[in-house]
Amino acid sequence: MTLYWFAQAVGGLAFVVGITTFFNRNERRFKLQLALYSLIIGLHFFLMGANAAGMSAVLNTLRTLVSTRTRSVWAMLVFIALTLGLGLPKVRYGVELLPIVGTVASTWALFRCSGLTTRCVMWCSTACWVTHNIWLGSIGGSLIEGSFLIMNGLAIVRFHRLIKQGIDPFVTENRALPVQVPGR
């Protein structure tokens, strides 16, 4: 097996791991599954020679894991600075800026947003990544990010409909629902 096909197989593994990420309503499990996906796809990008995307994906892994523990603005700024500082010098073509822009956007989403807003910002980030992956010729990366774009888009529509019906789809079993008294 050549390095190219091994890299594509790693991208395929990332596809399998990441396919259900955005349907997860539990924020912690969502972030942990996203971190695992990011680690595997980062390896895929390094194997494909896309070092800026690989660096962004590995930073995504660390960032996502840290975001499960804190929502600190300082932590967010550190990861944005790392993304820019480590990613920008590796850019050879303008399209390689897209994973960096997507990573900065998703970093902001994971540290400062929740629920539906997180999913919407992540959808925009995914649009950056899918464009880059198609340009790169990454079969697994294009499939997974294209799937993320569709699946997250469908989840956003579904969650939005639930919210319009007065149902908070992001309330977990551990949190009590707010009691609304009619007429107040």
C-alpha distance (Angstrom), angle and dihedral (degrees) to the residues before:
residue distance angle dihedral
M1 . . .
T2 3.78 . .
L3 3.80 123.1 .
Y4 3.82 89.0 -109.1
W5 3.80 93.5 58.2
F6 3.81 92.1 41.6
A7 3.82 88.2 53.9
Q8 3.81 89.6 49.1
A9 3.83 90.0 49.7
V10 3.82 89.9 53.4
G11 3.82 87.4 50.6
G12 3.81 88.1 51.6
L13 3.80 90.0 52.4
A14 3.81 89.0 51.7
F15 3.79 87.7 52.3
V16 3.81 91.4 54.7
V17 3.82 93.0 47.0
G18 3.78 96.0 45.0
I19 3.81 102.2 40.5
T20 3.82 96.5 96.6
T21 3.81 100.0 33.3
F22 3.80 99.3 107.8
F23 3.80 96.6 48.6
N24 3.79 90.4 63.2
R25 3.83 108.7 106.2
N26 3.81 94.7 -170.7
E27 3.83 105.4 91.5
R28 3.82 95.1 -149.7
R29 3.82 95.5 49.5
F30 3.82 89.0 42.9
K31 3.81 90.5 55.6
L32 3.83 95.4 43.7
Q33 3.80 92.6 50.8
L34 3.81 90.1 45.8
A35 3.84 89.6 52.1
L36 3.80 92.4 52.7
Y37 3.79 91.1 48.2
S38 3.83 91.0 49.1
L39 3.79 92.1 52.5
I40 3.80 93.4 51.7
I41 3.80 95.1 44.0
G42 3.82 89.3 47.4
L43 3.81 89.2 58.1
H44 3.81 88.5 48.6
F45 3.81 91.8 53.6
F46 3.81 93.5 48.1
L47 3.81 89.0 50.6
M48 3.83 89.0 50.1
G49 3.82 90.7 52.4
A50 3.82 93.4 -112.3
N51 3.80 96.1 130.7
A52 3.82 97.0 167.9
A53 3.82 90.5 54.5
G54 3.81 91.2 42.7
M55 3.79 91.3 52.3
S56 3.80 91.0 48.2
A57 3.80 92.0 49.5
V58 3.82 93.8 49.4
L59 3.81 89.6 48.3
N60 3.81 87.0 49.0
T61 3.81 88.3 57.6
L62 3.80 94.0 52.2
R63 3.79 93.1 40.1
T64 3.77 93.5 50.5
L65 3.80 92.1 49.4
V66 3.82 91.5 49.3
S67 3.82 90.3 48.1
T68 3.82 89.1 60.8
R69 3.82 87.6 64.4
T70 3.81 104.4 35.6
R71 3.78 142.8 17.0
S72 3.80 91.7 -159.9
V73 3.78 116.4 154.2
W74 3.81 88.2 -143.6
A75 3.80 92.3 55.9
M76 3.80 89.4 48.6
L77 3.81 91.5 50.3
V78 3.81 91.4 49.0
F79 3.80 90.6 54.8
I80 3.80 92.7 45.6
A81 3.82 89.8 50.2
L82 3.82 91.0 47.7
T83 3.80 91.0 48.8
L84 3.78 92.2 51.2
G85 3.82 95.7 38.7
L86 3.80 96.3 47.6
G87 3.81 99.0 31.6
L88 3.81 104.9 43.4
P89 3.82 96.2 58.9
K90 3.82 89.5 54.8
V91 3.82 94.3 54.6
R92 3.80 112.4 113.6
Y93 3.81 99.1 162.2
G94 3.80 130.3 35.9
V95 3.81 92.6 -117.9
E96 3.82 88.2 61.9
L97 3.81 87.1 71.1
L98 3.81 89.8 70.1
P99 3.84 96.5 76.0
I100 3.80 88.7 48.5
V101 3.81 92.2 50.8
G102 3.81 89.5 45.3
T103 3.79 91.4 49.7
V104 3.80 93.1 49.9
A105 3.82 90.4 49.6
S106 3.80 94.1 47.7
T107 3.81 90.7 45.9
W108 3.78 89.6 56.5
A109 3.82 90.0 46.5
L110 3.80 95.1 51.0
F111 3.80 94.6 48.0
R112 3.80 102.3 35.2
C113 3.80 107.8 24.7
S114 3.78 137.1 58.8
G115 3.77 140.2 -167.9
L116 3.78 117.7 -8.1
T117 3.81 94.3 0.6
T118 3.82 90.1 57.6
R119 3.80 90.3 52.1
C120 3.84 92.4 48.4
V121 3.81 94.2 51.0
M122 3.80 89.9 44.3
W123 3.83 88.4 52.7
C124 3.82 89.8 57.2
S125 3.80 90.1 46.5
T126 3.79 89.2 51.2
A127 3.81 90.4 53.4
C128 3.82 88.1 58.6
W129 3.80 92.5 49.1
V130 3.82 96.1 45.8
T131 3.80 91.0 51.9
H132 3.82 90.1 51.0
N133 3.80 93.4 45.9
I134 3.79 93.4 51.4
W135 3.81 89.1 49.9
L136 3.83 90.7 48.9
G137 3.81 92.8 49.7
S138 3.80 92.1 -122.4
I139 3.79 105.1 160.6
G140 3.82 96.7 -171.2
G141 3.80 92.9 38.1
S142 3.81 92.2 50.1
L143 3.80 92.1 46.3
I144 3.80 94.6 48.8
E145 3.79 96.9 43.4
G146 3.81 90.9 43.3
S147 3.80 88.1 50.6
F148 3.82 90.1 47.0
L149 3.79 89.3 52.0
I150 3.81 91.8 52.6
M151 3.81 98.3 37.3
N152 3.78 95.2 44.0
G153 3.81 89.1 45.9
L154 3.81 90.3 53.0
A155 3.81 91.0 45.8
I156 3.82 90.2 50.4
V157 3.81 90.5 52.7
R158 3.82 91.5 46.4
F159 3.82 93.8 47.2
H160 3.81 91.0 45.5
R161 3.81 90.5 53.5
L162 3.81 90.9 50.2
I163 3.81 90.7 50.3
K164 3.83 90.4 50.3
Q165 3.83 87.2 53.9
G166 3.81 89.6 54.0
I167 3.80 94.6 -104.5
D168 3.80 119.0 128.0
P169 3.82 104.4 -145.6
F170 3.80 91.4 -168.3
V171 3.80 97.3 59.3
T172 3.79 107.5 113.2
E173 3.76 128.1 -149.0
N174 3.81 89.6 -103.5
R175 3.81 95.9 59.4
A176 3.75 122.5 73.3
L177 3.78 117.2 -126.1
P178 3.79 114.0 -115.4
V179 3.78 111.7 -105.9
Q180 3.77 113.0 -126.9
V181 3.76 116.8 -158.4
P182 3.82 113.4 -152.6
G183 3.79 113.1 -114.7
R184 3.81 95.7 25.7
